[in-house]
Each structure stands twice: as structure tokens, then as C-alpha cells.
């Protein structure tokens, strides 16, 4: 369970970072 949540959080952070970089 924790691993799944961890992966989701990392994915969200990565997506946010990519979005900010793109902007």
C-alpha cells in the first residue's frame, strides 16, 4: 500500500516539476 502511495506522490512531483520547467 505504502509503495503505491509513494509512487503516486513521486509521479505527481515529477509531473509538477516538468510543468513548471515547461512554463
mmJSON file of the N, C-alpha and C atoms, coordinates in Angstrom:
{"data_MODEL":{"atom_site":{
"group_PDB":["ATOM","ATOM","ATOM","ATOM","ATOM","ATOM","ATOM","ATOM","ATOM","ATOM","ATOM","ATOM","ATOM","ATOM","ATOM","ATOM","ATOM","ATOM","ATOM","ATOM","ATOM","ATOM","ATOM","ATOM","ATOM","ATOM","ATOM","ATOM","ATOM","ATOM","ATOM","ATOM","ATOM","ATOM","ATOM","ATOM","ATOM","ATOM","ATOM","ATOM","ATOM","ATOM","ATOM","ATOM","ATOM","ATOM","ATOM","ATOM","ATOM","ATOM","ATOM","ATOM","ATOM","ATOM","ATOM","ATOM","ATOM","ATOM","ATOM","ATOM","ATOM","ATOM","ATOM","ATOM","ATOM","ATOM","ATOM","ATOM","ATOM"],
"id":[1,2,3,4,5,6,7,8,9,10,11,12,13,14,15,16,17,18,19,20,21,22,23,24,25,26,27,28,29,30,31,32,33,34,35,36,37,38,39,40,41,42,43,44,45,46,47,48,49,50,51,52,53,54,55,56,57,58,59,60,61,62,63,64,65,66,67,68,69],
"type_symbol":["N","C","C","N","C","C","N","C","C","N","C","C","N","C","C","N","C","C","N","C","C","N","C","C","N","C","C","N","C","C","N","C","C","N","C","C","N","C","C","N","C","C","N","C","C","N","C","C","N","C","C","N","C","C","N","C","C","N","C","C","N","C","C","N","C","C","N","C","C"],
"label_atom_id":["N","CA","C","N","CA","C","N","CA","C","N","CA","C","N","CA","C","N","CA","C","N","CA","C","N","CA","C","N","CA","C","N","CA","C","N","CA","C","N","CA","C","N","CA","C","N","CA","C","N","CA","C","N","CA","C","N","CA","C","N","CA","C","N","CA","C","N","CA","C","N","CA","C","N","CA","C","N","CA","C"],
"label_alt_id":[null,null,null,null,null,null,null,null,null,null,null,null,null,null,null,null,null,null,null,null,null,null,null,null,null,null,null,null,null,null,null,null,null,null,null,null,null,null,null,null,null,null,null,null,null,null,null,null,null,null,null,null,null,null,null,null,null,null,null,null,null,null,null,null,null,null,null,null,null],
"label_comp_id":["UNK","UNK","UNK","UNK","UNK","UNK","UNK","UNK","UNK","UNK","UNK","UNK","UNK","UNK","UNK","UNK","UNK","UNK","UNK","UNK","UNK","UNK","UNK","UNK","UNK","UNK","UNK","UNK","UNK","UNK","UNK","UNK","UNK","UNK","UNK","UNK","UNK","UNK","UNK","UNK","UNK","UNK","UNK","UNK","UNK","UNK","UNK","UNK","UNK","UNK","UNK","UNK","UNK","UNK","UNK","UNK","UNK","UNK","UNK","UNK","UNK","UNK","UNK","UNK","UNK","UNK","UNK","UNK","UNK"],
"label_asym_id":["A","A","A","A","A","A","A","A","A","A","A","A","A","A","A","A","A","A","A","A","A","A","A","A","A","A","A","A","A","A","A","A","A","A","A","A","A","A","A","A","A","A","A","A","A","A","A","A","A","A","A","A","A","A","A","A","A","A","A","A","A","A","A","A","A","A","A","A","A"],
"label_entity_id":["1","1","1","1","1","1","1","1","1","1","1","1","1","1","1","1","1","1","1","1","1","1","1","1","1","1","1","1","1","1","1","1","1","1","1","1","1","1","1","1","1","1","1","1","1","1","1","1","1","1","1","1","1","1","1","1","1","1","1","1","1","1","1","1","1","1","1","1","1"],
"label_seq_id":[1,1,1,2,2,2,3,3,3,4,4,4,5,5,5,6,6,6,7,7,7,8,8,8,9,9,9,10,10,10,11,11,11,12,12,12,13,13,13,14,14,14,15,15,15,16,16,16,17,17,17,18,18,18,19,19,19,20,20,20,21,21,21,22,22,22,23,23,23],
"pdbx_PDB_ins_code":[null,null,null,null,null,null,null,null,null,null,null,null,null,null,null,null,null,null,null,null,null,null,null,null,null,null,null,null,null,null,null,null,null,null,null,null,null,null,null,null,null,null,null,null,null,null,null,null,null,null,null,null,null,null,null,null,null,null,null,null,null,null,null,null,null,null,null,null,null],
"Cartn_x":[0.845,0.0,0.877,1.827,2.685,3.469,3.941,4.726,3.897,2.645,1.775,1.632,1.37,1.21,2.496,3.611,4.918,5.117,4.765,4.926,4.034,2.82,1.883,2.426,2.939,3.478,4.659,5.552,6.724,6.268,5.29,4.796,4.234,3.446,2.859,3.95,4.943,6.032,6.761,7.005,7.721,6.9,5.609,4.747,4.72,4.631,4.603,5.9,7.004,8.315,8.391,7.97,8.016,7.129,5.976,5.059,5.699,6.295,6.918,8.073,8.869,10.025,9.542,8.488,7.953,7.462,6.76,6.199,7.299],
"Cartn_y":[-1.21,0.0,1.257,1.289,2.474,2.701,1.606,1.745,2.414,2.035,2.617,4.115,4.475,5.889,6.647,6.048,6.666,6.925,5.929,6.073,7.188,7.254,8.285,9.669,9.813,11.108,11.498,10.553,10.837,11.22,10.513,10.795,12.222,12.581,13.919,14.977,14.752,15.723,15.877,14.759,14.8,15.566,15.298,15.975,17.469,17.832,19.251,19.926,19.264,19.824,20.029,19.045,19.136,20.29,20.43,21.505,22.86,23.023,24.301,24.58,23.571,23.758,24.193,23.564,23.866,25.319,25.716,27.068,28.028],
"Cartn_z":[0.0,0.0,0.0,0.935,1.041,-0.246,-0.836,-2.072,-3.156,-3.262,-4.286,-4.039,-2.801,-2.47,-2.775,-2.404,-2.653,-4.143,-4.945,-6.395,-6.927,-6.425,-6.886,-6.555,-5.333,-4.918,-5.802,-6.024,-6.868,-8.273,-8.785,-10.129,-10.184,-9.18,-9.151,-9.084,-8.233,-8.103,-9.431,-10.082,-11.36,-12.398,-12.432,-13.405,-13.125,-11.838,-11.478,-11.899,-11.634,-11.984,-13.493,-14.241,-15.701,-16.177,-15.568,-15.965,-15.705,-14.524,-14.187,-15.137,-15.429,-16.318,-17.704,-18.163,-19.484,-19.528,-18.495,-18.453,-18.582],
"occupancy":[1.0,1.0,1.0,1.0,1.0,1.0,1.0,1.0,1.0,1.0,1.0,1.0,1.0,1.0,1.0,1.0,1.0,1.0,1.0,1.0,1.0,1.0,1.0,1.0,1.0,1.0,1.0,1.0,1.0,1.0,1.0,1.0,1.0,1.0,1.0,1.0,1.0,1.0,1.0,1.0,1.0,1.0,1.0,1.0,1.0,1.0,1.0,1.0,1.0,1.0,1.0,1.0,1.0,1.0,1.0,1.0,1.0,1.0,1.0,1.0,1.0,1.0,1.0,1.0,1.0,1.0,1.0,1.0,1.0],
"B_iso_or_equiv":[0.0,0.0,0.0,0.0,0.0,0.0,0.0,0.0,0.0,0.0,0.0,0.0,0.0,0.0,0.0,0.0,0.0,0.0,0.0,0.0,0.0,0.0,0.0,0.0,0.0,0.0,0.0,0.0,0.0,0.0,0.0,0.0,0.0,0.0,0.0,0.0,0.0,0.0,0.0,0.0,0.0,0.0,0.0,0.0,0.0,0.0,0.0,0.0,0.0,0.0,0.0,0.0,0.0,0.0,0.0,0.0,0.0,0.0,0.0,0.0,0.0,0.0,0.0,0.0,0.0,0.0,0.0,0.0,0.0],
"pdbx_formal_charge":[null,null,null,null,null,null,null,null,null,null,null,null,null,null,null,null,null,null,null,null,null,null,null,null,null,null,null,null,null,null,null,null,null,null,null,null,null,null,null,null,null,null,null,null,null,null,null,null,null,null,null,null,null,null,null,null,null,null,null,null,null,null,null,null,null,null,null,null,null],
"auth_seq_id":[1,1,1,2,2,2,3,3,3,4,4,4,5,5,5,6,6,6,7,7,7,8,8,8,9,9,9,10,10,10,11,11,11,12,12,12,13,13,13,14,14,14,15,15,15,16,16,16,17,17,17,18,18,18,19,19,19,20,20,20,21,21,21,22,22,22,23,23,23],
"auth_comp_id":["UNK","UNK","UNK","UNK","UNK","UNK","UNK","UNK","UNK","UNK","UNK","UNK","UNK","UNK","UNK","UNK","UNK","UNK","UNK","UNK","UNK","UNK","UNK","UNK","UNK","UNK","UNK","UNK","UNK","UNK","UNK","UNK","UNK","UNK","UNK","UNK","UNK","UNK","UNK","UNK","UNK","UNK","UNK","UNK","UNK","UNK","UNK","UNK","UNK","UNK","UNK","UNK","UNK","UNK","UNK","UNK","UNK","UNK","UNK","UNK","UNK","UNK","UNK","UNK","UNK","UNK","UNK","UNK","UNK"],
"auth_asym_id":["A","A","A","A","A","A","A","A","A","A","A","A","A","A","A","A","A","A","A","A","A","A","A","A","A","A","A","A","A","A","A","A","A","A","A","A","A","A","A","A","A","A","A","A","A","A","A","A","A","A","A","A","A","A","A","A","A","A","A","A","A","A","A","A","A","A","A","A","A"],
"auth_atom_id":["N","CA","C","N","CA","C","N","CA","C","N","CA","C","N","CA","C","N","CA","C","N","CA","C","N","CA","C","N","CA","C","N","CA","C","N","CA","C","N","CA","C","N","CA","C","N","CA","C","N","CA","C","N","CA","C","N","CA","C","N","CA","C","N","CA","C","N","CA","C","N","CA","C","N","CA","C","N","CA","C"],
"pdbx_PDB_model_num":[1,1,1,1,1,1,1,1,1,1,1,1,1,1,1,1,1,1,1,1,1,1,1,1,1,1,1,1,1,1,1,1,1,1,1,1,1,1,1,1,1,1,1,1,1,1,1,1,1,1,1,1,1,1,1,1,1,1,1,1,1,1,1,1,1,1,1,1,1]
}}}
